[in-house]
Amino acid sequence: MALTMALADAALKEDYQPALREQLNNKSVLLSQIEMNSKDVEGRRAVLSLHVGRNSGVGARAEGGTLPTAGQQGYAESRVTLKHNYGRIQLNGQTIRAMKSDNGSFVRAIDSETKGVVRDLRQEVNRQCYNTAAQRIATCGTTSGSTEIVLASSTTATQMRHLAIGTVIDVGTAGDPDSVTAAKTITAVNTSTKTITTATSVTTSSSHFISIAGSAGFQLTGLREIVAGSGTLFNVDPTANSVWVSTTSSNGGTNRAATDNLFETVINDIQIASDEDPNLIMTSYGVARNYAAQLKSQKRYDKTNDLKGGFSGLSVSTGNVELTLATDKDCPENTAFVLNTAHLCQNQMSDWEFMDEDGSVLSRVSGVDAYEATLFKYHELTTDMRNCHGIISDLTES
């Protein structure tokens, strides 16, 4: 039977879409541990009920004394605009025409393009999960009228991985992300000298930053913004609601070993602040190796725990709490996030879908002998209880 455009559309939606959703949702260690919630979404916004205060109607009284005045838990309702992530594939006209006589050519082309876009989209969304509020990939160094852009000496290996050849970037300031140059493709990367090359000469300083072209300000709210000891989050200001902060542990820029005692201290501080138990530690491979080395030096070989999505990690036990220490290549170096996944959520309007409001998954590309399909998702990473998470920085990488 000849493969028509209608059958091709159906194949993309019915055969490929479920597998794409599985790969995009469950191949990310962090997102696979977090609930997806479509119920608390109104229009284009997620409706959050944020716990910011305790009931004041408690206390001891003398016999016959007046009872405490009734109070209630403190909540702040916030409506947060969902973020929009997209992935596009394109097939040339020759492949489309060949569908009528060679179904295999379509399957091969679709397999190649969908697998590629899923891999790249998954990496981009996962990177966003660890964003700072500024949503930058890297800070610039001093570049004087050159196509080779010098990056700050502090640029990490993880940041360099996000600046691969073919990545389209903007360079600009915090207030104007593309003020230096916009939508330029990286043509070369030198990890040893921490430089990237584009086709346009630029002049930069330490006040300039690299971001994904057109994305700054529109990305998911990442852990480095959610799990923080200061800063307004989801329209709640911690200066007015003092519990709306996470536990933080740093060492003035000097790295220290990832020890049981350090983890236990932060876990206990989270328990004191929130009356909740964290259950997951997300960290880099280097920090995880350093923690494992501490266990070996103590002649301890802790068990591993299984996580959702087929992932596993080292067991970290303290008191009556057992956490899983898991690794992610996009987690920033020298850092560990101590999380309570029950109070993290991926609010979404729907799961990953193909754009087909006009009834067709494959759409003609204007002015080009080609057709395209677009994957999209409207979602946001949120927490309803900021003080039940913590972040440990200045950790040694091994």
C-alpha positions as CSV (number, residue, x, y, z in Angstrom):
1,M,0.0,0.0,0.0
2,A,1.4,3.4,-1.0
3,L,2.3,5.7,1.9
4,T,0.3,8.9,1.5
5,M,0.6,12.2,3.4
6,A,-2.4,11.3,5.5
7,L,-0.8,8.0,6.5
8,A,2.5,9.7,7.2
9,D,0.7,12.1,9.6
10,A,-1.0,9.2,11.4
11,A,2.3,7.4,11.6
12,L,4.0,10.4,13.3
13,K,1.2,10.8,15.8
14,E,0.2,7.2,16.6
15,D,3.6,5.4,16.2
16,Y,6.2,8.0,16.9
17,Q,4.6,10.4,19.4
18,P,4.2,7.9,22.3
19,A,7.9,6.8,22.0
20,L,9.0,10.4,21.8
21,R,7.1,11.2,25.0
22,E,8.7,8.3,26.8
23,Q,12.2,9.3,25.8
24,L,11.7,13.0,26.6
25,N,10.1,12.4,29.9
26,N,12.0,9.4,31.3
27,K,15.5,9.9,30.0
28,S,16.0,12.8,32.3
29,V,17.0,11.7,35.8
30,L,15.5,14.8,37.4
31,L,12.3,15.1,35.5
32,S,11.5,11.4,35.7
33,Q,11.4,11.7,39.5
34,I,8.9,14.7,39.4
35,E,5.1,14.6,39.1
36,M,3.6,16.0,36.0
37,N,0.5,18.0,36.7
38,S,-2.0,19.2,34.2
39,K,-4.9,19.7,36.6
40,D,-3.7,23.0,38.2
41,V,-3.4,24.8,34.9
42,E,-5.7,27.6,33.9
43,G,-5.3,28.9,30.3
44,R,-1.6,29.6,29.8
45,R,-0.7,29.7,33.6
46,A,0.0,27.2,36.4
47,V,-2.0,28.0,39.5
48,L,0.3,27.5,42.5
49,S,-0.7,27.3,46.2
50,L,2.5,28.2,48.0
51,H,3.0,27.3,51.6
52,V,4.5,30.4,53.3
53,G,3.4,30.4,56.9
54,R,2.2,28.3,59.9
55,N,-0.9,28.3,62.0
56,S,-0.6,30.7,64.9
57,G,-3.5,29.3,66.8
58,V,-1.5,27.0,69.0
59,G,-0.1,27.4,72.5
60,A,-0.4,26.3,76.2
61,R,-3.0,27.9,78.6
62,A,-3.9,27.8,82.3
63,E,-6.8,25.7,83.4
64,G,-9.9,27.6,82.3
65,G,-7.8,30.1,80.3
66,T,-8.9,31.5,77.0
67,L,-8.0,29.3,74.1
68,P,-5.6,30.5,71.4
69,T,-7.1,32.5,68.7
70,A,-7.8,30.3,65.7
71,G,-5.3,30.7,62.9
72,Q,-4.6,29.0,59.6
73,Q,-1.7,27.9,57.4
74,G,-0.3,30.7,55.4
75,Y,-0.6,30.3,51.6
76,A,0.2,32.6,48.7
77,E,-1.6,31.8,45.5
78,S,0.4,32.6,42.4
79,R,-0.3,32.2,38.7
80,V,2.9,31.4,36.8
81,T,3.1,31.6,33.0
82,L,4.1,28.3,31.4
83,K,7.2,28.2,29.3
84,H,7.2,26.9,25.7
85,N,9.8,24.4,24.4
86,Y,9.9,23.3,20.7
87,G,11.7,20.9,18.5
88,R,11.4,21.0,14.7
89,I,12.2,18.4,12.0
90,Q,12.3,18.9,8.3
91,L,12.1,16.4,5.3
92,N,13.0,17.4,1.8
93,G,10.5,17.1,-1.0
94,Q,12.3,14.3,-2.7
95,T,11.8,12.1,0.4
96,I,8.2,13.0,0.6
97,R,7.7,12.1,-3.1
98,A,9.5,8.8,-2.6
99,M,7.0,7.8,0.0
100,K,4.6,6.8,-2.8
101,S,6.9,4.1,-4.0
102,D,9.4,3.5,-1.2
103,N,7.9,3.4,2.3
104,G,11.3,2.5,3.7
105,S,12.8,5.8,2.6
106,F,10.2,7.7,4.8
107,V,10.8,5.4,7.8
108,R,14.6,5.9,7.5
109,A,14.2,9.6,7.2
110,I,11.7,9.9,10.0
111,D,13.8,7.7,12.3
112,S,16.9,9.8,11.7
113,E,15.2,13.1,12.2
114,T,13.0,12.2,15.2
115,K,15.8,10.5,17.1
116,G,18.1,13.4,16.5
117,V,15.6,16.1,17.5
118,V,14.5,14.1,20.6
119,R,18.2,13.8,21.7
120,D,18.8,17.5,21.2
121,L,15.5,18.6,22.7
122,R,16.0,16.4,25.7
123,Q,19.4,17.8,26.3
124,E,18.2,21.4,26.0
125,V,15.2,20.9,28.4
126,N,17.5,19.1,30.9
127,R,20.0,22.0,30.8
128,Q,17.1,24.4,31.5
129,C,16.3,22.4,34.7
130,Y,19.5,23.6,36.3
131,N,19.1,27.3,35.1
132,T,19.9,30.3,37.1
133,A,17.5,33.2,37.0
134,A,19.7,34.8,34.3
135,Q,19.4,31.8,32.1
136,R,22.9,32.2,30.7
137,I,25.1,29.4,29.4
138,A,28.4,31.2,30.1
139,T,30.1,34.5,30.9
140,C,32.3,36.2,28.4
141,G,35.9,37.3,28.9
142,T,37.7,40.0,27.0
143,T,37.4,39.8,23.2
144,S,38.7,42.6,21.0
145,G,37.1,42.6,17.5
146,S,37.5,38.9,16.8
147,T,35.3,36.0,15.6
148,E,36.9,33.9,18.4
149,I,35.0,34.8,21.5
150,V,36.9,34.4,24.7
151,L,35.0,33.0,27.7
152,A,35.6,33.6,31.4
153,S,38.4,31.6,32.9
154,S,35.8,30.2,35.4
155,T,33.8,28.5,32.5
156,T,33.2,24.9,33.4
157,A,33.3,21.7,31.4
158,T,29.6,21.4,31.6
159,Q,29.1,24.9,30.2
160,M,31.5,24.2,27.4
161,R,29.4,21.1,26.5
162,H,26.4,23.3,26.0
163,L,28.4,25.4,23.5
164,A,28.8,22.7,20.8
165,I,29.5,23.3,17.1
166,G,26.2,24.1,15.4
167,T,24.6,25.8,18.5
168,V,23.0,29.1,17.7
169,I,23.7,31.7,20.3
170,D,23.1,35.3,21.3
171,V,25.7,37.5,23.0
172,G,24.7,40.4,25.1
173,T,24.1,41.9,28.5
174,A,21.8,40.9,31.3
175,G,19.3,43.5,30.2
176,D,19.7,42.9,26.5
177,P,20.8,39.3,25.7
178,D,21.5,39.9,22.0
179,S,22.9,43.4,22.1
180,V,26.4,42.3,21.0
181,T,25.3,39.8,18.3
182,A,22.2,37.7,17.7
183,A,21.5,34.2,16.3
184,K,25.1,33.3,15.4
185,T,26.1,29.7,14.8
186,I,29.1,28.3,16.6
187,T,31.6,27.0,14.0
188,A,34.5,26.0,16.3
189,V,35.0,25.2,20.0
190,N,38.3,25.1,21.9
191,T,37.8,23.6,25.3
192,S,41.4,24.0,26.4
193,T,41.5,27.8,25.7
194,K,37.8,28.2,26.5
195,T,36.9,30.0,23.3
196,I,34.1,29.6,20.7
197,T,34.1,30.9,17.1
198,T,31.3,32.4,15.0
199,A,31.2,34.2,11.7
200,T,30.9,37.7,13.1
201,S,33.7,39.7,14.9
202,V,32.6,40.9,18.3
203,T,34.0,42.8,21.3
204,T,33.1,41.5,24.7
205,S,33.9,42.0,28.4
206,S,32.9,40.3,31.6
207,S,29.6,42.1,31.5
208,H,28.5,40.1,28.5
209,F,27.0,36.6,28.4
210,I,26.2,33.7,26.1
211,S,22.7,32.4,25.8
212,I,20.7,30.2,23.4
213,A,19.5,32.4,20.6
214,G,16.0,33.8,21.3
215,S,15.6,31.8,24.5
216,A,16.7,34.1,27.4
217,G,13.8,34.9,29.6
218,F,11.6,32.2,28.2
219,Q,13.2,29.0,29.6
220,L,12.1,26.8,32.5
221,T,12.7,28.0,36.0
222,G,15.8,25.9,37.0
223,L,16.9,24.5,40.3
224,R,19.5,27.2,40.8
225,E,16.7,29.7,41.0
226,I,14.2,27.4,42.8
227,V,16.7,26.1,45.4
228,A,18.2,29.4,46.7
229,G,18.6,31.2,49.9
230,S,17.3,34.5,48.6
231,G,15.4,36.1,45.7
232,T,11.8,36.4,44.7
233,L,10.4,33.1,43.2
234,F,6.9,32.8,41.6
235,N,6.1,36.3,42.8
236,V,6.7,35.5,46.4
237,D,9.4,37.7,48.1
238,P,11.2,36.0,51.0
239,T,11.8,39.4,52.6
240,A,8.1,39.4,53.3
241,N,7.8,35.6,53.8
242,S,10.9,34.5,55.6
243,V,10.2,30.8,55.1
244,W,10.3,31.1,51.3
245,V,14.0,30.3,51.1
246,S,16.0,27.0,50.8
247,T,18.8,25.8,53.0
248,T,22.2,26.8,51.6
249,S,25.7,25.6,52.5
250,S,28.8,27.1,51.0
251,N,32.5,27.5,52.0
252,G,33.6,30.9,50.7
253,G,34.7,29.5,47.3
254,T,37.0,26.8,48.8
255,N,36.0,23.3,47.8
256,R,35.6,20.6,50.5
257,A,35.0,16.9,50.5
258,A,31.5,15.6,50.0
259,T,31.1,13.8,53.4
260,D,28.3,12.1,55.2
261,N,28.6,14.8,57.9
262,L,28.1,17.6,55.4
263,F,25.1,16.0,53.8
264,E,23.7,15.1,57.2
265,T,24.0,18.8,58.4
266,V,22.1,20.1,55.4
267,I,19.5,17.4,55.6
268,N,18.9,18.2,59.3
269,D,18.7,21.9,58.5
270,I,16.0,21.2,55.9
271,Q,14.1,19.0,58.3
272,I,14.2,21.8,61.0
273,A,13.1,24.5,58.5
274,S,10.3,22.5,56.9
275,D,9.3,19.5,59.0
276,E,9.8,17.6,55.8
277,D,12.3,14.9,54.8
278,P,14.3,15.3,51.5
279,N,14.6,12.2,49.4
280,L,16.9,12.9,46.5
281,I,20.4,14.4,46.0
282,M,21.2,15.5,42.5
283,T,24.9,16.2,41.8
284,S,27.7,16.0,39.2
285,Y,29.7,12.9,38.4
286,G,32.8,14.4,40.0
287,V,31.1,15.1,43.3
288,A,29.5,11.6,43.3
289,R,33.0,10.1,42.8
290,N,34.3,12.2,45.7
291,Y,31.5,11.0,48.0
292,A,32.1,7.4,46.9
293,A,35.8,7.8,47.7
294,Q,34.9,8.9,51.2
295,L,33.0,5.7,51.7
296,K,35.9,3.6,50.5
297,S,38.3,5.3,52.8
298,Q,36.0,4.4,55.7
299,K,35.8,0.8,54.3
300,R,32.1,1.4,53.6
301,Y,30.4,0.2,50.4
302,D,26.9,1.6,50.7
303,K,24.0,0.0,48.7
304,T,22.4,1.6,45.7
305,N,18.8,2.7,45.5
306,D,16.6,2.4,42.4
307,L,14.8,5.4,41.1
308,K,11.9,5.9,38.6
309,G,12.8,5.6,35.0
310,G,15.4,2.9,35.5
311,F,18.0,5.1,37.2
312,S,19.9,4.3,40.4
313,G,22.2,6.0,42.8
314,L,24.2,5.7,46.0
315,S,22.3,5.5,49.3
316,V,22.8,8.4,51.7
317,S,21.4,7.6,55.2
318,T,21.1,9.9,58.2
319,G,18.9,9.3,61.2
320,N,15.5,8.1,60.0
321,V,16.0,9.3,56.4
322,E,17.5,7.5,53.4
323,L,18.1,9.5,50.3
324,T,19.4,8.5,46.8
325,L,22.4,10.4,45.5
326,A,22.0,10.5,41.7
327,T,24.2,12.1,39.0
328,D,23.3,14.2,36.0
329,K,25.8,15.5,33.4
330,D,24.0,18.8,33.3
331,C,24.2,19.4,37.1
332,P,26.7,22.2,37.7
333,E,30.1,21.2,39.0
334,N,31.0,21.4,42.7
335,T,27.3,21.4,43.6
336,A,24.7,19.1,45.2
337,F,20.9,19.8,45.3
338,V,19.2,18.2,48.3
339,L,15.5,17.8,47.1
340,N,12.1,16.8,48.3
341,T,10.5,15.6,45.0
342,A,7.1,15.5,46.6
343,H,7.3,19.3,46.6
344,L,8.6,19.7,43.0
345,C,6.3,19.6,40.1
346,Q,6.3,19.9,36.3
347,N,3.1,21.8,35.6
348,Q,2.1,21.3,32.0
349,M,-0.8,22.1,29.7
350,S,-0.3,18.7,28.0
351,D,2.4,16.2,27.3
352,W,4.7,16.5,24.3
353,E,2.6,16.8,21.1
354,F,3.0,17.4,17.4
355,M,1.7,20.7,16.3
356,D,-1.4,19.8,14.2
357,E,-4.1,22.3,14.9
358,D,-4.7,22.5,11.1
359,G,-5.2,18.7,11.0
360,S,-1.8,17.9,9.6
361,V,1.4,17.0,11.4
362,L,3.6,17.6,8.3
363,S,3.3,21.2,7.0
364,R,4.8,22.7,3.9
365,V,7.8,24.9,4.4
366,S,7.2,28.2,2.6
367,G,9.6,28.8,-0.3
368,V,11.4,25.5,0.1
369,D,10.9,22.1,-1.4
370,A,10.4,20.6,2.1
371,Y,7.9,19.7,4.8
372,E,8.3,20.1,8.6
373,A,6.9,18.8,11.8
374,T,7.1,20.5,15.2
375,L,7.1,19.0,18.7
376,F,6.0,21.3,21.5
377,K,5.2,21.4,25.2
378,Y,4.0,24.2,27.4
379,H,5.3,23.5,30.9
380,E,7.1,24.9,34.0
381,L,9.1,23.5,36.8
382,T,7.7,24.6,40.2
383,T,7.8,24.1,43.9
384,D,5.1,24.8,46.5
385,M,7.5,24.6,49.5
386,R,10.9,26.2,48.9
387,N,12.3,25.5,52.3
388,C,12.1,21.7,52.0
389,H,15.0,21.8,49.5
390,G,18.7,22.7,50.0
391,I,21.9,23.4,47.9
392,I,25.5,22.6,48.9
393,S,28.2,24.4,46.9
394,D,32.0,24.4,47.0
395,L,32.2,20.6,46.8
396,T,35.4,18.8,45.6
397,E,35.3,17.0,42.2
398,S,37.2,13.8,41.9
